[in-house]
Amino acid sequence: MLIGLDEALRYAQKNNIAIAAVNTPYFEGLLGTIAAAEKAGVPVILQHAQVHESTLSIDDIGPAMLALATRSEAPFVLHVDHGEDIDYIARGLDIGFNSVMIDGSTLPYEENVTRTTEVVKLAKARGVGVEGELGVMTGNENGDPSQGIADETLYTEPAQAKEFVERTGVTALAASFGTVHGMYHQEPKLNYALIEQLRDATGVPIVMHGGSGLSLDEYHQSITRGVRKINYYTYAAKAALDAALRAAEQPNTILFPKVAKAVSAQVEGDVAEFIQALRPGA
């Protein structure tokens, strides 16, 4: 079943957890994520990022995401992740996505405010929540090898974040405080005090991008300070590849469906662990 971004974030706040937000730009990953969510009994956000259009179009995977989430008894949010332009976000809304993110973080501040405000206006007309982003996280969600080190000069500034939320009316704010997109090439150093300052300044849930590869303590420390949505893709996709390679090497593997089944099962286990990691004390 579908629930709104607001409802999912309220659940997270009430239960002092973060919601797992999983990108699924391949069908086996989608099946595995849905299976993990159905067993977990907590809301999960299914995402498709614009950067993944080169892998699989939202026009192809989106209807499958909608159909599988709608028929499930588990609560799902369908989220357009890292939308770079309004036309793309509108495509997602037309398919049936009920949550969107506009990523204007690399734009000049005033342009980010303007573009985000336009998306909020579009989304509110459809009763849809909006995630905005302020501050820049290095890397991207395609696993490029050049990423993996955070730049403190690009972290989100609390006073500016407060103004940004007030002017745009976003539901949640993705912020930069030490995580990166993709694989980590050195141990991350999260600024927990900054998370708390951002939450206090903005009054909205804080979103962590680059959620793959952190320790349980790093997840829990972040959640305690106000992170309520954590994005996840790279490490699940790497686990999927590893499972595919193992399955393909088996002597009795002569057809692709055996590989596909192994990938879905691996993603289910990996995402289940991630969902559990975001539930301190559970």
C-alpha positions in Angstrom: 0.0 0.0 0.0 1.1 3.6 -0.5 1.6 6.1 2.2 2.8 9.7 2.0 6.2 11.0 2.8 4.7 13.0 5.7 3.2 9.8 7.2 6.4 7.8 6.9 8.5 10.6 8.5 6.0 11.0 11.3 6.3 7.2 11.9 10.0 7.6 12.0 9.9 10.5 14.5 7.4 8.7 16.8 9.5 5.6 16.9 12.9 7.3 16.9 14.1 5.4 13.8 15.0 6.4 10.2 13.2 5.2 7.1 15.2 3.2 4.6 15.0 4.8 1.2 16.3 2.3 -1.3 17.0 3.0 -5.0 15.9 0.1 -7.2 16.9 0.8 -10.8 16.9 -3.0 -11.7 13.9 -5.3 -11.3 15.7 -7.9 -9.1 16.6 -5.2 -6.7 13.0 -4.0 -6.6 11.7 -7.5 -5.8 14.3 -8.0 -3.1 13.6 -4.7 -1.5 9.9 -5.2 -1.4 10.3 -8.7 0.1 12.6 -7.2 2.8 10.1 -4.5 3.6 7.2 -6.9 3.8 9.0 -8.9 6.5 10.3 -5.8 8.4 6.8 -4.3 9.2 8.0 -0.7 8.9 7.5 1.9 6.1 10.1 1.8 3.3 10.7 4.4 0.6 11.2 3.0 -2.9 13.2 5.4 -5.0 14.3 6.0 -8.6 16.9 8.7 -9.3 17.2 10.7 -12.5 20.9 9.7 -12.7 19.7 6.1 -13.2 17.9 6.9 -16.4 20.9 5.5 -18.3 20.4 2.2 -16.5 16.6 2.0 -16.6 14.0 4.6 -17.4 11.5 5.7 -14.8 8.9 5.1 -17.5 9.7 1.4 -17.5 10.5 0.7 -13.8 8.1 3.2 -12.4 4.9 1.4 -13.2 6.3 -1.8 -11.8 7.3 0.0 -8.6 3.7 1.4 -8.4 2.0 -1.9 -9.1 4.1 -4.0 -6.6 3.9 -1.4 -3.9 0.2 -0.9 -4.2 -0.7 -4.5 -4.1 1.5 -5.1 -1.0 0.2 -4.9 2.5 3.4 -3.3 3.6 3.6 0.6 3.7 5.6 2.1 0.9 6.4 5.6 -0.4 7.3 6.0 -4.1 9.9 8.7 -4.4 11.5 10.5 -7.3 15.1 10.8 -6.1 17.5 13.5 -7.2 15.2 15.0 -9.7 17.3 17.6 -11.6 14.5 19.3 -13.4 10.7 19.9 -13.1 9.8 18.0 -16.2 11.4 14.9 -14.9 9.7 15.2 -11.6 6.4 15.7 -13.4 6.9 12.5 -15.3 7.3 10.7 -12.0 4.1 12.2 -10.6 2.2 11.3 -13.7 3.3 7.7 -13.3 2.0 7.6 -9.7 5.0 8.5 -7.5 3.8 10.2 -4.4 7.0 11.9 -3.1 9.7 13.8 -4.9 13.1 15.3 -4.4 14.4 18.3 -6.3 18.2 18.5 -6.2 19.3 22.1 -6.7 22.3 21.7 -4.4 24.9 22.5 -7.1 23.0 25.6 -8.2 23.5 29.1 -6.8 21.5 29.5 -3.6 18.8 31.8 -5.0 18.3 29.6 -8.0 18.0 26.5 -5.7 15.4 28.4 -3.7 13.4 29.3 -6.8 13.5 25.9 -8.4 12.7 24.1 -5.1 9.7 26.5 -4.5 8.4 25.7 -8.0 8.5 22.0 -7.3 6.8 22.4 -3.9 4.0 24.3 -5.6 3.6 21.5 -8.2 3.7 18.8 -5.6 1.4 20.4 -3.1 -1.3 20.6 -5.9 -1.2 16.8 -5.9 -0.8 16.4 -2.1 2.8 15.2 -2.4 5.7 15.8 -0.1 9.0 17.3 -1.3 12.6 16.8 -0.2 15.0 19.6 -1.0 18.7 19.7 -0.7 21.1 22.3 0.5 24.9 21.7 0.8 26.8 19.5 -1.5 27.8 15.8 -1.1 30.6 14.6 -3.3 30.2 11.6 -5.7 27.0 10.3 -7.3 24.9 7.2 -7.2 26.5 5.4 -10.2 29.4 4.0 -8.3 32.1 6.2 -10.0 35.5 5.4 -8.6 36.6 9.0 -8.2 34.3 9.6 -5.2 34.4 8.8 -1.5 35.8 11.8 0.4 33.6 14.5 2.0 34.5 18.1 1.7 33.8 20.1 4.8 33.7 23.4 2.9 30.5 22.1 1.2 28.6 21.2 4.4 25.1 22.7 5.0 25.0 25.9 7.1 22.2 25.9 9.7 21.2 29.6 9.4 20.9 29.3 5.6 19.1 25.9 6.0 16.5 27.6 8.2 15.9 30.3 5.6 15.8 27.7 2.8 13.1 25.7 4.5 11.1 28.7 5.4 11.2 30.1 1.9 10.5 26.8 0.0 8.2 24.9 2.3 9.9 21.6 1.8 8.8 18.5 3.8 12.3 17.3 4.5 15.9 18.5 4.0 18.8 16.6 2.5 21.9 18.0 4.0 25.7 17.7 3.8 27.4 16.7 7.1 30.1 14.1 6.2 28.6 11.4 4.0 29.3 10.9 0.3 27.5 9.3 -2.5 28.9 5.9 -3.6 31.7 3.9 -2.1 33.8 5.3 0.8 37.6 5.5 0.1 38.4 6.5 3.7 36.6 6.3 7.0 33.8 8.8 7.1 33.7 11.5 9.8 30.2 12.6 10.4 29.5 16.0 12.1 26.8 14.9 14.6 26.6 18.4 16.2 25.8 19.8 12.8 22.9 17.3 12.3 21.4 18.5 15.6 21.9 22.1 14.7 20.2 21.6 11.3 17.3 19.8 12.8 16.8 22.5 15.5 17.2 25.3 13.0 14.9 24.0 10.3 12.2 22.1 12.3 12.0 19.5 9.5 13.3 15.9 9.3 16.9 15.7 8.1 17.8 13.3 5.2 21.1 11.5 4.9 22.3 10.8 1.4 25.2 8.4 0.9 23.9 6.1 3.6 25.7 3.0 2.4 28.7 1.7 4.3 28.3 3.3 7.7 28.6 1.5 11.0 25.7 0.8 13.3 26.9 3.4 15.7 27.1 6.0 13.0 23.5 5.3 11.9 22.3 5.4 15.5 24.1 8.6 16.4 22.7 10.3 13.3 19.2 9.1 14.0 19.3 10.3 17.6 20.1 13.8 16.4 17.3 14.1 13.8 18.0 12.1 10.7 14.7 10.4 9.7 15.4 9.2 6.1 18.5 7.5 4.9 19.2 6.8 1.2 20.7 3.5 0.2 21.9 2.1 -3.1 25.6 1.5 -3.7 26.3 -1.3 -1.3 23.1 -3.2 -2.1 24.0 -2.9 -5.8 27.5 -4.2 -5.1 26.0 -7.1 -3.1 23.8 -7.8 -6.1 26.8 -7.9 -8.5 28.7 -10.2 -6.1 25.7 -12.6 -6.0 25.3 -12.6 -9.8 29.0 -13.5 -10.3 28.8 -16.3 -7.8 25.6 -17.7 -9.3 27.0 -17.4 -12.9 30.1 -19.4 -11.9 28.1 -22.4 -10.7 28.3 -25.4 -13.1 24.6 -25.9 -13.1 23.8 -22.3 -14.1 23.0 -22.3 -17.8 20.1 -19.7 -17.9 19.9 -16.2 -16.6 16.8 -16.7 -14.3 19.0 -18.6 -11.9 21.3 -15.5 -11.6 18.3 -13.2 -11.3 16.9 -15.2 -8.4 20.2 -15.2 -6.6 20.4 -11.4 -7.0 16.9 -10.8 -5.6 17.6 -13.0 -2.6 20.9 -11.2 -2.0 19.3 -7.8 -2.2 16.5 -8.9 0.1 19.0 -9.9 2.8 21.2 -6.9 2.4 18.2 -4.4 2.5 16.7 -6.3 5.5 20.0 -5.7 7.4 19.9 -2.1 6.5 16.3 -1.6 7.6 17.2 -3.2 10.9 20.2 -1.0 11.3 18.0 2.1 11.2 16.0 0.9 14.2 18.1 1.7 17.4 17.1 -0.6 20.2 14.8 -2.8 18.1 
